[in-house]
Amino acid sequence: MFAGIPIGDLVFLAVSLVVAGALTGLLAGVFGVGGGAVIVPILYEVFRVIGVPEEVRMPLCVGTSLAVIIPTSIRSFNAHRAKGLVDMSVLKVWAVPAVLGVIAGSVVARYAPADLFKIVFVVVAVASALRLLFASDRWQLGTEMPGKVLMNVYGAIIGVLSALMGIGGGQLSSLFMTFYGRPIHQAVATSSGLGVLVSIPGALGYIYAGWPKMDILPPLSLGYVSFIGFLLFIPTSIWTAPIGARLAHRLSKRRLEVVFGLFLLAVASRFLWSLIA
């Protein structure tokens, strides 16, 4: 036993998280997301194997995901900014409402049932995937980004949903930007910066949200953030994020949309099954 976890389970946990970290960093660079769409389902299975109670398993996955996204998003953002595709004007408008949305989502997380996190994950992932796979450029709300008031509303929505899904906001902000005619490559690059703004207050919020459950959370957890998960994800995810960013700029616009859409459907299917099984 180590920190209350059997050695066999600890080895499984370590190997799974190191491999998942590499995949997370790659996807963060390719899609401009923090990797939460990979981190959350993988952590869910890993925590299930080591016996984390169902009532805290999903929020623990979400909180840990947000913590892991912090360095991954910073690395991905720097790589995309070096390419000159990040629209800083969009990030500046979204910064405050997105952070306020994350805080609100963290408060909800303190009291929400476990299934709410799965439902939000499935709905947003499926909507994003359908738009990417079938609508291409036809689903548009305009050819220019909207005014500041509507942008603030979008920013707050992104913050709340990101906090409940354990993502860095890149998946949602990419969707909004393409709705207004922005190229997918620019949307992906700009979204990587939003991950930095969302993940830091999100992780802190989940430490707060999980504090009343410390008695049933696994060892080496601080609220709904697992330090085992955080520390094992970080090294490989930071290493592979720039590789993913370089790959993103080599892919065609349509290929990037299709790959991302299929990936989101696969993730949504897994959580939908866990809800109905």
Backbone as a ProteinNet text record, in pm:
[ID]
protein_1_A
[PRIMARY]
MFAGIPIGDLVFLAVSLVVAGALTGLLAGVFGVGGGAVIVPILYEVFRVIGVPEEVRMPLCVGTSLAVIIPTSIRSFNAHRAKGLVDMSVLKVWAVPAVLGVIAGSVVARYAPADLFKIVFVVVAVASALRLLFASDRWQLGTEMPGKVLMNVYGAIIGVLSALMGIGGGQLSSLFMTFYGRPIHQAVATSSGLGVLVSIPGALGYIYAGWPKMDILPPLSLGYVSFIGFLLFIPTSIWTAPIGARLAHRLSKRRLEVVFGLFLLAVASRFLWSLIA
[TERTIARY]
84.1	0	87.8	43	109.7	2.2	2.3	-99.4	-240.5	-255.1	-385	-429.5	-342.8	-377.3	-291.6	-350.2	-271.1	-167.4	-51.2	57.6	14.5	-60	-105.5	-191.1	-283.7	-368.5	-286.2	-184.5	-100.4	-20.7	30.6	103.8	10.4	-109.6	-209.5	-240.2	-258.4	-287.3	-174.7	-49.9	65.1	81	76.4	94	-18	-141.5	-255.8	-244.5	-204.8	-200.9	-84.4	28.4	142.2	108.9	49.6	10.5	-98.6	-197	-304.8	-253.6	-152.3	-94.4	-35.4	31.1	88.2	-21.6	-129	-240.5	-309.8	-321.7	-383.7	-307.1	-175.7	-94.3	-104.8	-105.8	-117.6	-248.4	-358.7	-489.1	-499.9	-436.8	-437.9	-375.1	-267.6	-202.6	-279.2	-335.4	-406.1	-535.8	-614.6	-749	-764.7	-658	-669.1	-749	-767	-839.7	-740.2	-782	-692.6	-674.5	-752.4	-740.5	-841.1	-933	-1030	-1118.7	-1146.4	-1229.5	-1161.4	-1030.4	-956.3	-935.6	-896.5	-862.1	-980.7	-1097.8	-1212.6	-1254	-1276.4	-1315.8	-1208.3	-1081.8	-974.8	-967.6	-973	-971.7	-1092.6	-1205.9	-1326.8	-1305.1	-1244.2	-1219.9	-1112.7	-1008.1	-900.1	-950.3	-1025.7	-1077.5	-1180.7	-1252	-1346.6	-1272	-1160.4	-1083.2	-1026.9	-982.7	-922.5	-1026.5	-1154.7	-1260.2	-1305.1	-1288.8	-1338.6	-1492	-1559.3	-1706.2	-1770.7	-1882.1	-1951.3	-1991.8	-2033.2	-2085.6	-1980.2	-1852.1	-1746.9	-1657.1	-1678.7	-1585.8	-1585.6	-1704.6	-1710.5	-1659.1	-1702.3	-1643.9	-1494.5	-1443.9	-1299.8	-1227.5	-1287.7	-1230.2	-1228.1	-1337.9	-1349.8	-1250.4	-1242.5	-1150.2	-1004.9	-969.9	-833	-801.1	-898.2	-879.5	-847.1	-920.9	-896.7	-756.9	-711	-575.9	-470.2	-490.1	-395.2	-390.6	-505.2	-516.4	-431.8	-401.5	-327.7	-195.4	-101.5	25.1	9.6	-83	-104.1	-151.7	-247	-299.6	-193.9	-115.2	-9.1	88.8	127.9	221.5	161	34.6	-32.8	-51.7	-92.2	-113.7	14.7	124.4	252.1	292.3	265	299.8	215.5	85.3	-2.7	27.5	56.7	85.9	211.6	305.5	427.5	397.3	285	242.9	168	132	66	-82.5	-148.4	-289.7	-383.1	-331.3	-416.1	-475.4	-608.2	-676	-687.8	-595.4	-592.6	-712.4	-771.2	-886.4	-1005.4	-1022.9	-1130.9	-1104.8	-981.3	-947.7	-970.6	-938.6	-955.4	-1102.3	-1189.9	-1333.5	-1388.8	-1342.3	-1395.7	-1337.8	-1227.1	-1153.4	-1239.1	-1297.4	-1371.9	-1498.5	-1586.9	-1708.5	-1679.7	-1574.2	-1541.6	-1498.3	-1416.8	-1372.4	-1491.1	-1581.1	-1700.2	-1788.4	-1797.2	-1873.4	-1812.8	-1680.7	-1612.5	-1640.8	-1637.3	-1666.1	-1808.3	-1903.2	-2041.9	-2054.9	-1986.1	-1989.8	-1930	-1826.2	-1762.8	-1856.1	-1934	-2031.6	-2138.9	-2186	-2284.3	-2227.2	-2099.9	-2035.5	-2036	-2038.3	-2036.2	-2163.8	-2274.7	-2404.4	-2468.1	-2412.7	-2476.2	-2461.1	-2561.4	-2547.5	-2446.5	-2387.4	-2280.7	-2325.9	-2451.8	-2498.6	-2505	-2517.1	-2523.9	-2397.5	-2282	-2156.5	-2154.2	-2205.7	-2209.5	-2306.1	-2422.1	-2522.6	-2469.6	-2408.6	-2350.8	-2243.9	-2160	-2052.7	-2109.5	-2211.5	-2270	-2336.7	-2418.6	-2494.3	-2400.2	-2302.1	-2211.2	-2123.7	-2074.4	-1988.2	-2063.5	-2187.4	-2266.5	-2299	-2341.1	-2373.4	-2251.6	-2137	-2014	-1978.9	-1992.3	-1956.7	-2046.3	-2177.1	-2270.2	-2241.4	-2209.7	-2177.6	-2053	-1953.5	-1827.4	-1841.2	-1918.3	-1924.7	-2020.3	-2134.8	-2239.6	-2270.8	-2243.1	-2283.2	-2172.4	-2049.4	-1934.1	-1949.5	-1947.6	-1956.2	-2099.3	-2198.5	-2335.5	-2400.5	-2357.6	-2413.5	-2337.8	-2388.8	-2323.8	-2425.9	-2388	-2472.5	-2434.8	-2322.1	-2276.8	-2138.2	-2092.4	-1960.2	-1856.7	-1903.8	-1814.1	-1850.6	-1753.4	-1780.4	-1880.7	-1972.6	-2078.1	-2023.7	-2115.2	-2077.4	-2037.8	-1994.2	-1936	-2036.4	-2162.3	-2262.2	-2282.3	-2305.1	-2325.7	-2199	-2084.8	-1958.1	-1941.7	-1984.1	-1978.1	-2068.7	-2186.5	-2279	-2216.2	-2158.6	-2091.1	-1978	-1902.2	-1791	-1836.6	-1946.6	-1999.6	-2049.5	-2117.5	-2167.1	-2050.1	-1947.8	-1828.3	-1768.2	-1761	-1703.2	-1781.8	-1914.3	-1998.5	-1989	-2007.1	-2006.6	-1868.3	-1763.7	-1628	-1601.1	-1650.5	-1631.1	-1704.1	-1819.2	-1896.3	-1847.7	-1774.7	-1724.3	-1580.1	-1506.7	-1365.4	-1280.1	-1325.9	-1249.9	-1198.4	-1105.2	-1044.9	-1119.5	-1235	-1313.4	-1283	-1176.4	-1138.5	-1241.4	-1301.1	-1403.1	-1520.9	-1563.8	-1679.3	-1644.2	-1529.8	-1493.5	-1461.9	-1405.5	-1383.7	-1516.5	-1616.1	-1749	-1808.8	-1804.2	-1860.1	-1788.4	-1657.2	-1582.4	-1611	-1626.2	-1658	-1801.2	-1891	-2026.8	-2025.5	-1921.1	-1911.1	-1801.9	-1780.1	-1697.6	-1548.3	-1502	-1357.8	-1303	-1187.6	-1127.8	-1098.7	-1111.6	-1092.4	-952.9	-851.6	-715.8	-701.9	-763.9	-758.4	-842	-956.6	-1041.6	-969.4	-900.9	-826.5	-714.5	-641.9	-529.5	-576.4	-682.5	-735	-792.7	-857.5	-919.2	-817.2	-696.8	-594.4	-564.4	-576.7	-555.3	-666.6	-788.7	-900.1	-882.5	-816.9	-792	-712.9	-620.5	-542.1	-633	-725	-814	-915.4	-956.5	-1060.4	-1004	-889	-840.6	-794.2	-730.7	-677.9	-789.9	-886.7	-996	-1081.2	-1088.9	-1166.6	-1109.1	-978	-913.7	-929.7	-910.9	-928.1	-1073	-1167.7	-1308.5	-1343.6	-1281.4	-1310.8	-1243.3	-1135.1	-1079.3	-1181	-1240	-1345.7	-1467.7	-1510.6	-1633.2	-1622	-1504.1	-1488.8	-1447.7	-1428.4	-1379.2	-1470.2	-1603.8	-1690.5	-1684.2	-1626.1	-1623.1	-1486.2	-1398.9	-1262.6	-1258	-1359.7	-1358.2	-1376.8	-1435.1	-1455.1	-1372.9	-1298.7	-1212.4	-1085.9	-1021.6	-901.5	-784.4	-682.7	-565.1	-498.5	-429.8	-356.9	-449.8	-570.2	-663.3	-680.8	-699	-730.3	-862.6	-971.3	-1101.3	-1118	-1175	-1195.8	-1076.4	-955.6	-834.6	-744	-714	-624.5	-481.7	-393.7	-255.6	-181	-223.7	-164.1	-191.9	-318.9	-354.3	-284.3	-280.7	-218.1	-70	3.1	148.1	188.2	109.5	145.5	106.1	4.5	-36.1	61.9	113.2	181.5	301.7	400.6	524	501.9	427.1	410.2	315.4	215.6	123	193.1	283	359.1	452.2	510.3	604.9	537.2	415	350.3	263.7	231.1	145.7	203.2	331.1	385	384	398.5	391.6	252.8	150.5	13.6	-12.5	42.6	23.7	84.7	203.6	265.7	182.9	126.7	44.4	-82.1	-141.5	-264.9	-246.1	-131.7	-107.9	-73.9	-55.4	-29.5	-156.2	-261	-384.7	-473.4	-551.2	-647.7	-762.7	-832.6	-943.8	-1048.1	-1089.8	-1195.5	-1150.9	-1028.9	-979.5	-974.9	-934.6	-929.9	-1070.1	-1169.7	-1307.3	-1360.2	-1335.7	-1387.3	-1323.8	-1193.2	-1123.4	-1172.8	-1185.9	-1232.2	-1375.9	-1461.7	-1600.7	-1614.8	-1540.2	-1544.9	-1494.4	-1392	-1337.6	-1442	-1512	-1612.4	-1727.9	-1769.7	-1877.1	-1836.2	-1711.6	-1664.2	-1668.5	-1624.8	-1625.5	-1768.6	-1857.7	-1996.9	-2065	-2034.5	-2095.3	-2059.2	-1935.1	-1891.2	-1971.2	-1990.5	-2062.3	-2212.3	-2266	-2407.3	-2435	-2345	-2360	-2357.4	-2270.1	-2261.7	-2387.5	-2459.5	-2582.2	-2700.6	-2704	-2819	-2794.9	-2666.7	-2637.5	-2676.5
-120.6	0	125.9	228.6	358.5	464.9	553.9	659.7	601	480.7	417.3	347	337.6	273.9	149.7	33	-87	-63.6	-127	-105.1	-137	-246.2	-282	-173.4	-118.9	-10.1	115.5	137.6	255.9	247.8	128.5	110	133.2	76.8	97.7	246	313.5	456.1	534	503.7	577.3	558.9	434.5	406.9	472.3	458	514.5	665.7	731.5	877.2	933	863.8	909.2	901.5	788.7	773.2	874.2	888.3	983.1	1126.4	1156.8	1290.3	1324.7	1227.5	1250	1277.5	1200	1219.5	1352.9	1390.1	1517.1	1636.2	1635	1743.6	1753.7	1637.9	1635.7	1699.1	1659.9	1714.2	1861.9	1901.7	2043.6	2128	2079	2153.1	2149.4	2033.5	2017.8	2097.2	2086.8	2141.4	2269.7	2316.1	2437.5	2418.8	2295	2266.4	2225.5	2236.6	2199.8	2051.1	1971.8	1827.5	1764.7	1845.2	1793.2	1685	1691.3	1589.2	1453.3	1452	1325.6	1294.7	1395.9	1375.9	1322.1	1383.3	1347.1	1200.7	1151.9	1010.4	912.2	946	855.4	852.6	968.1	971.2	898.4	910.8	844.1	693	634.4	490.6	452.7	533	504.5	512.8	617.6	632.5	524.9	476.6	367.3	240.8	212	91.8	94.9	213	219.4	244.3	244.5	245.6	380.1	486.4	617.9	615	657.8	653.1	728.1	675.6	732.4	877.8	910.7	1044.7	1154.7	1119	1220	1193.6	1083.6	1044.9	1145.6	1182.4	1272.7	1413	1474.8	1607	1601.1	1489.7	1476.3	1472.7	1406.1	1404.5	1544.3	1617.2	1751.4	1847.5	1845.9	1935.4	1906	1777	1738.8	1778.2	1761	1799.9	1948	2032	2175.9	2210.1	2139.2	2163.5	2123.9	2010	1963.1	2058.6	2118.6	2206	2333.3	2373.4	2498.7	2500.8	2410.3	2415.9	2375.4	2282.3	2238.6	2354.4	2432	2545.9	2653.8	2680	2780.8	2741.3	2614.1	2564	2571	2527.8	2529.8	2672.6	2763.1	2902.9	2967.3	2943.9	3001.1	2949	2820.3	2762.3	2823.7	2842.5	2901.7	3050.1	3120.2	3263.6	3286.6	3194.3	3205.4	3198.7	3135.8	3127.6	3253.2	3340.8	3466.8	3456.5	3349.2	3329.6	3361.3	3393	3420.4	3561.1	3571.6	3701.2	3751.6	3836.4	3884.1	3973.3	4038.4	4124.4	4043.2	3922	3834.6	3788.6	3751.9	3706	3815.6	3937.7	4048.1	4070.7	4056.3	4074.7	3960.3	3838.7	3721	3701	3763.4	3731.8	3741.8	3857.3	3878.5	3792.7	3796.6	3714.4	3564.5	3519.1	3376.8	3336.8	3418.7	3389.1	3390.7	3489.1	3494.2	3371.4	3326.6	3205.9	3082.5	3074.9	2962.5	2961	3076.7	3085.5	3037.6	3080.4	3037.1	2886.4	2832.9	2688.7	2610.1	2664.2	2597.3	2592.5	2698.6	2700.1	2594.4	2586.3	2483.1	2344.1	2325.2	2194.7	2148.5	2240.9	2204.5	2131.5	2161.9	2107.9	2016.2	2010.7	1938.1	1786.8	1709.3	1563.4	1522.7	1403.9	1359.6	1353.9	1315.2	1298.8	1431.2	1542.8	1671.9	1695.5	1659.3	1679.4	1598.5	1475.4	1390.2	1445.6	1491	1543.4	1665	1758.3	1877.1	1835.8	1741.6	1693.9	1638.7	1552.8	1488	1589.9	1679	1775.2	1867.1	1922.5	2016.8	1944.5	1826.4	1752.6	1711.8	1663.9	1622.4	1742.6	1854.5	1974.6	2022	2021.2	2064.2	1969.5	1839.4	1740.1	1748.3	1765	1772.8	1893.6	2003.6	2123.7	2101.5	2039.5	2017.4	1914.9	1808.8	1698.8	1725.4	1790	1796	1934.5	2037.2	2170.1	2243.3	2206.7	2274.6	2424.9	2504	2649.7	2702.5	2612	2657.7	2710.6	2661.2	2710.1	2834.6	2949	3074.3	3174.3	3248.5	3352.9	3490.1	3497.6	3623.4	3608	3712.7	3710.1	3785.8	3855.6	3927.8	3892.4	3900	3874.3	3976.9	3936.6	4027.7	4137.1	4223.7	4333.9	4288.2	4383.6	4351.3	4286.9	4332.6	4277.3	4128.6	4091.2	3950.7	3869.3	3928.7	3859.5	3830	3924.3	3900.4	3784.6	3778	3667.8	3534.8	3532.1	3410.3	3371.3	3469.4	3441.6	3379	3430.7	3375.5	3233	3207.9	3072.8	2975.1	3018.3	2934.1	2901.6	3001	2980.2	2879.9	2894.6	2803.7	2660.9	2643.5	2508.2	2444.1	2523.4	2470.4	2419.6	2493.9	2452.5	2321.9	2300.4	2178.6	2060	2088	1980.1	1942.8	2032.1	2006.3	2030.9	2122.7	2157.7	2300.4	2336.1	2468.2	2576.1	2543	2641.5	2645.1	2576.4	2580.8	2520.1	2410.1	2344.3	2436.4	2510.4	2599.2	2727.9	2786.4	2912.3	2892.2	2777.5	2746.5	2741.6	2680.3	2669.2	2806.8	2893.7	3027.3	3106.5	3097.5	3175.5	3130.2	2999.8	2952.8	2987.6	3004.5	3050.7	3189.9	3265.9	3401.7	3414.5	3306	3310.1	3308.5	3286.3	3280.6	3145.3	3145	3018.9	2927	2796.6	2699.9	2710.7	2737.8	2746	2864.4	2978.5	3093.7	3068.3	3003.6	2971.9	2880.3	2780.3	2686.5	2759.3	2843.6	2914.8	3009	3085.6	3179.8	3107.1	2993.3	2916.4	2862.2	2837.6	2787.7	2890	3018.8	3122.8	3128.9	3099.5	3099	2988.3	2879.4	2770.8	2816.6	2909.1	2962.7	3040.2	3119.9	3202.1	3119	3007.5	2924.8	2827.5	2768.1	2656.4	2697.1	2812.6	2852.2	2876.5	2966.4	2982.1	2856.3	2777.8	2654.3	2554.9	2534.8	2441.2	2487.9	2616.6	2670.5	2654	2674.1	2659.3	2516.8	2419	2279.1	2234.2	2297.7	2271.2	2315.6	2432.1	2481.4	2390.6	2350.8	2272.2	2136.2	2075.6	1941.9	1937.8	2054.3	2056.8	1980.8	1992.1	1917.9	1766.2	1716.2	1572.6	1511	1581.8	1533	1396	1363.8	1237.8	1115.8	1132.8	1018.5	1029.3	1137.6	1151.2	1067.3	1023	940.2	1016.7	946	1012.1	1105.9	1205.9	1304.2	1384.6	1410.4	1499.3	1625.5	1736.2	1862.8	1908.9	1891.6	1912.9	1817.1	1868.5	1785.7	1791	1801.4	1795.9	1686.4	1586.7	1477.5	1514.6	1522.7	1559	1445.4	1320.2	1209	1225.7	1250.8	1272.2	1392.5	1501.3	1624.1	1603.7	1545.4	1532.9	1434.5	1329.4	1230.2	1273.2	1357.5	1406.1	1509.4	1594.6	1715.3	1692.6	1607.9	1603.2	1570.5	1463.8	1425.5	1519	1575.4	1665.9	1794.3	1846.3	1966.2	1935.8	1818.1	1781	1767.6	1713.4	1686.4	1801	1900.8	2010.6	2086	2124.3	2192.2	2104	1973.5	1881.6	1887.9	1888.9	1899.3	2031.4	2139.9	2271.1	2274	2214.3	2208.9	2124	2014.8	1927.8	1999.1	2080.4	2151.9	2242.6	2306	2399.9	2329	2197.5	2120.4	2055.5	2046	1981.8	2080.9	2029.2	2112.6	2147.7	2256.3	2301.4	2191.8	2128	2028.2	1903.8	1862	1743.5	1767.4	1887.9	1921.7	1917.2	1968.1	1966.6	1824.6	1739.9	1602.9	1523.1	1533.1	1459	1502.4	1632.2	1683.4	1638.8	1644.1	1603.1	1457.4	1369.4	1226.4	1200.2	1271.4	1256.5	1294.4	1405.7	1449.3	1350.6	1291.6	1192.3	1069.2	1028.3	911.2	936.7	1054.3	1088.6	1097.6	1162.3	1176.6	1040.9	949.5	816.1	742.9	758.2	691.1	739.4	869.2	919	895.7	896.2	865	721.6	632	493.6	479.9	555.3	547.4	602.7	692.1	748	651.3	572.2	483.8	339	303.7	163.5	128.5
0	0	0	-72.8	-70.1	-74.1	26.7	38.2	34.8	91.9	99.6	-27.2	-128.6	-255.4	-274	-307.2	-333.5	-442.4	-430.1	-525	-668.6	-688.1	-822.5	-885.3	-805.9	-855.3	-881.9	-799.6	-817	-946.9	-980.6	-1106.1	-1224.8	-1217.5	-1323.4	-1339.6	-1226.4	-1228.5	-1294.2	-1256.1	-1307.9	-1458.1	-1505.9	-1648.8	-1730.1	-1683.3	-1755.1	-1767.6	-1659.2	-1660.7	-1740.7	-1740.5	-1820.4	-1969.8	-2013.3	-2154.3	-2190.7	-2101.4	-2127.8	-2133.3	-2053.9	-2056.9	-2191.9	-2252.9	-2386.1	-2487.9	-2481.8	-2574.4	-2549.3	-2423.1	-2386.5	-2444.6	-2428.6	-2482.6	-2633.6	-2699.8	-2845.6	-2890.5	-2826.1	-2862.7	-2826.9	-2718.8	-2681.4	-2791.3	-2847.1	-2954.6	-3084.5	-3119.6	-3247.3	-3248.8	-3141	-3141.1	-3060.5	-2996.9	-2917.9	-2791.5	-2747.4	-2624.8	-2518.3	-2393.1	-2285.1	-2269	-2340.9	-2331.3	-2237.4	-2180.8	-2086.3	-2143.3	-2272.6	-2335.5	-2334.7	-2317.6	-2302.3	-2154.7	-2077.8	-1937.3	-1858.3	-1874.1	-1791.6	-1809.9	-1932.9	-1945	-1900.4	-1921.6	-1878.1	-1725.2	-1662.9	-1517.3	-1458.9	-1525.1	-1477.1	-1467.9	-1572.8	-1571.3	-1468.6	-1460.5	-1366.1	-1222.1	-1189.9	-1054.5	-1021.7	-1123.6	-1100.2	-1057.7	-1125.9	-1096.5	-954.3	-909.3	-775.5	-665.9	-704.7	-604.6	-552.9	-629.5	-587.2	-590.7	-484.6	-480.5	-597	-644.4	-759.9	-736.3	-615.7	-591.2	-604.4	-591.9	-605.6	-726.3	-796.1	-903.3	-1017.8	-1066.1	-1181.1	-1147.7	-1037	-1005.8	-977.9	-922.9	-903	-1037.8	-1136	-1271.5	-1331.6	-1316	-1373.4	-1308.8	-1175.6	-1106.5	-1138.5	-1141.6	-1176	-1319.4	-1408.3	-1547.7	-1559.8	-1488.5	-1494.8	-1443.8	-1340.1	-1289.4	-1392.3	-1457.7	-1559.7	-1678.3	-1710	-1826.6	-1811.1	-1688.3	-1667	-1745	-1717.4	-1792	-1938.5	-1965	-2104.3	-2191.1	-2140.7	-2216	-2236.6	-2134.3	-2146.8	-2256.8	-2256	-2356.4	-2496.2	-2509.1	-2638.6	-2689.4	-2598.6	-2635.5	-2687.4	-2620.4	-2664	-2801.8	-2825.4	-2955.2	-3067	-3042.4	-3144.1	-3164.5	-3056	-3067.3	-3150.3	-3141.1	-3221.2	-3369.9	-3404.6	-3545.2	-3590.6	-3495.1	-3528.9	-3555.4	-3506	-3536.5	-3420.1	-3304.6	-3188.4	-3198.3	-3188	-3190.3	-3046.2	-3005.4	-2867.9	-2835.3	-2935.9	-2909.5	-2859.4	-2913	-2867.4	-2724.5	-2695	-2559.7	-2456	-2490.2	-2395.6	-2360.7	-2459.8	-2434.4	-2350.2	-2376.9	-2307.8	-2168	-2137.4	-2014.4	-1888.6	-1862	-1737	-1730.4	-1832.9	-1822	-1814.6	-1881.9	-1876.2	-1735.4	-1671.9	-1535.4	-1438.8	-1454.2	-1369	-1391.6	-1516.1	-1546.1	-1481.5	-1481.5	-1416.7	-1267.2	-1204.8	-1061.4	-1032.8	-1116.3	-1098.1	-1116.5	-1217.5	-1240.5	-1125.9	-1063.2	-949.6	-828.5	-811.5	-701.9	-726.3	-851.1	-886.2	-859	-890.2	-873.9	-728.9	-637.1	-494.8	-453.8	-522.9	-482.1	-587.4	-706.7	-817	-802.6	-849.2	-852.5	-959.5	-944.8	-1035	-1180.4	-1203.9	-1341.8	-1417.4	-1347.1	-1416.4	-1498.7	-1444.8	-1516.1	-1645.8	-1639.3	-1758.2	-1862.7	-1817.1	-1910.1	-1985.3	-1912	-1976.5	-2076.8	-2038.3	-2125.8	-2255.8	-2244.8	-2362.2	-2453.8	-2398.6	-2479.8	-2558.3	-2490.8	-2557.4	-2659.7	-2625.2	-2717.6	-2843.8	-2829.2	-2945.8	-3034.1	-2973.7	-3051.9	-3130.7	-3066.6	-3133.8	-3247.7	-3222.4	-3323.2	-3445.4	-3424.1	-3536.8	-3624.6	-3560.9	-3637.9	-3723	-3665.7	-3736.4	-3847.7	-3823.8	-3920	-4036.2	-4008.4	-4110.1	-4163.9	-4087.7	-4133.3	-4205.1	-4174.4	-4232.9	-4212.3	-4318.5	-4304.3	-4311.9	-4322.2	-4342.6	-4214.8	-4100.3	-3974.2	-3931.9	-3970.3	-3934	-3883.6	-3781.3	-3725.9	-3778.7	-3849.2	-3905.9	-3964.3	-4030.2	-4091.4	-4008.1	-3904.5	-3814.1	-3669.9	-3580.8	-3440.8	-3388.5	-3298	-3250.7	-3160.4	-3115.3	-3028.4	-2888.9	-2809.5	-2679.4	-2584.2	-2587.5	-2494.8	-2520.9	-2646.7	-2680.2	-2657.9	-2684.5	-2658.9	-2509.7	-2424.5	-2281.2	-2239.8	-2301.7	-2272.7	-2313.7	-2434.1	-2479.9	-2384.9	-2341.7	-2251.9	-2121.7	-2065.9	-1941.1	-1960.7	-2073	-2102.6	-2115.3	-2185.7	-2201.5	-2065.4	-1978.4	-1846.1	-1763	-1758.8	-1679.5	-1731.3	-1861.9	-1918.6	-1908.5	-1925.8	-1914.4	-1773.9	-1674	-1535.4	-1505.7	-1567	-1541.9	-1624.4	-1732.4	-1817.4	-1789.6	-1724.5	-1701.6	-1823.6	-1909.8	-2029.1	-2014.7	-2100.1	-2090.9	-2166.4	-2222	-2295.5	-2443.6	-2486.1	-2626.5	-2719.1	-2676.2	-2757.3	-2784.1	-2681.8	-2695	-2767.6	-2733.6	-2798.2	-2945.8	-2980.8	-3122.4	-3197.2	-3132.7	-3194	-3217.6	-3116.7	-3131.1	-3240.1	-3244.1	-3342.1	-3484.8	-3505.8	-3641.2	-3679.7	-3580.6	-3609.7	-3672.7	-3644.8	-3697.2	-3803.1	-3873.7	-3994	-3973.8	-3851.1	-3829.9	-3878.2	-3944.1	-3989.6	-3871.2	-3893.4	-3785.5	-3724.8	-3805.6	-3751.2	-3655.2	-3690.6	-3601.3	-3475.7	-3492.3	-3377.2	-3280	-3333.1	-3249.5	-3174.1	-3245.6	-3183.9	-3073.6	-3101.3	-3002.5	-2882.3	-2907.5	-2799.6	-2701.2	-2747.6	-2656.3	-2547.6	-2580.5	-2480.5	-2377.7	-2420.7	-2326.5	-2222.9	-2262.7	-2168.6	-2047.5	-2067.9	-1956.8	-1861.4	-1916.9	-1835.2	-1757.9	-1814.5	-1754	-1651.5	-1681.3	-1600	-1460.3	-1446.7	-1315	-1213.4	-1242.5	-1144.7	-1132.6	-1241.4	-1236.7	-1137.6	-1141.9	-1049.4	-904.9	-881.5	-746.1	-698.9	-790.4	-756.6	-718.8	-783.3	-752	-622.7	-586.9	-452.9	-347	-369.3	-279.4	-281.7	-401.1	-414	-345.2	-348.3	-292.5	-147.2	-86.7	51	149	136.6	230.8	212.8	103.4	74.4	101.7	169.7	189.1	258.2	335.6	409.2	319.6	200.8	110.5	-17.8	-33.9	-151.3	-132	-242.5	-229.3	-169.7	-120.8	-62.9	-163.5	-112.4	-193.1	-284.4	-233.6	-303.1	-221.1	-291.3	-226.3	-285.7	-211.6	-271.5	-388	-496	-614.9	-710.6	-658.9	-741.5	-686.1	-769.7	-730.9	-768.6	-668.6	-696.7	-767	-745.1	-819.7	-968.5	-1001.4	-1141.4	-1200.9	-1124.8	-1172.7	-1202.7	-1110.3	-1124.9	-1233.9	-1254.3	-1355.4	-1496.7	-1509	-1640.6	-1697.1	-1609	-1653.3	-1745	-1709	-1789	-1936.4	-1964.3	-2104.7	-2178.8	-2109.5	-2178.4	-2221.4	-2137.4	-2174.2	-2291.7	-2291.7	-2397	-2532.9	-2536.8	-2665.7	-2718.1	-2635.1	-2681	-2801.8	-2802.4	-2921	-3045.7	-3028.1	-3142.7	-3205.2	-3119.9	-3169.6	-3239.6	-3186.8	-3249.5	-3389.6	-3405.1	-3537.9	-3632.8	-3582.7	-3665.7	-3711.6	-3623.4	-3656.7	-3777	-3788.6	-3897.5	-4028.8	-4022.9	-4144.8	-4200.4	-4116.4	-4159.9	-4235.3	-4329.3	-4399.1	-4305.2	-4336.9	-4253.8	-4237.4	-4347.4	-4341	-4264.9	-4285.3	-4215.6	-4065	-4025.6	-3883.8	-3822.8	-3896	-3847.4	-3831.4	-3930.7	-3928.1	-3814.4	-3800.7	-3694.9	-3557.7	-3538.2	-3410.7	-3382.5	-3485.6	-3469.2	-3430.3	-3496	-3463.9	-3322.5	-3285.9	-3151.5	-3046.2	-3065.9	-2969.5	-2959.7	-3071.5	-3069.1	-2989.2	-3004.2	-2930.6	-2780	-2739.7	-2597.2	-2544.2	-2620.7	-2577.9	-2564.3	-2654.5	-2650.4	-2522.1	-2479.2	-2357.1	-2235.7	-2223.2	-2107.1	-2118	-2238.6	-2256.3	-2212.1	-2245.4	-2204.3	-2052.2	-1986.3	-1840.5	-1773.5	-1843.8	-1788.3	-1797.5	-1905.2	-1928	-1888.3	-1866.8	-1834.8	-1692.2
[MASK]
+++++++++++++++++++++++++++++++++++++++++++++++++++++++++++++++++++++++++++++++++++++++++++++++++++++++++++++++++++++++++++++++++++++++++++++++++++++++++++++++++++++++++++++++++++++++++++++++++++++++++++++++++++++++++++++++++++++++++++++++++++++++++++++++++++++++++++++++++++++

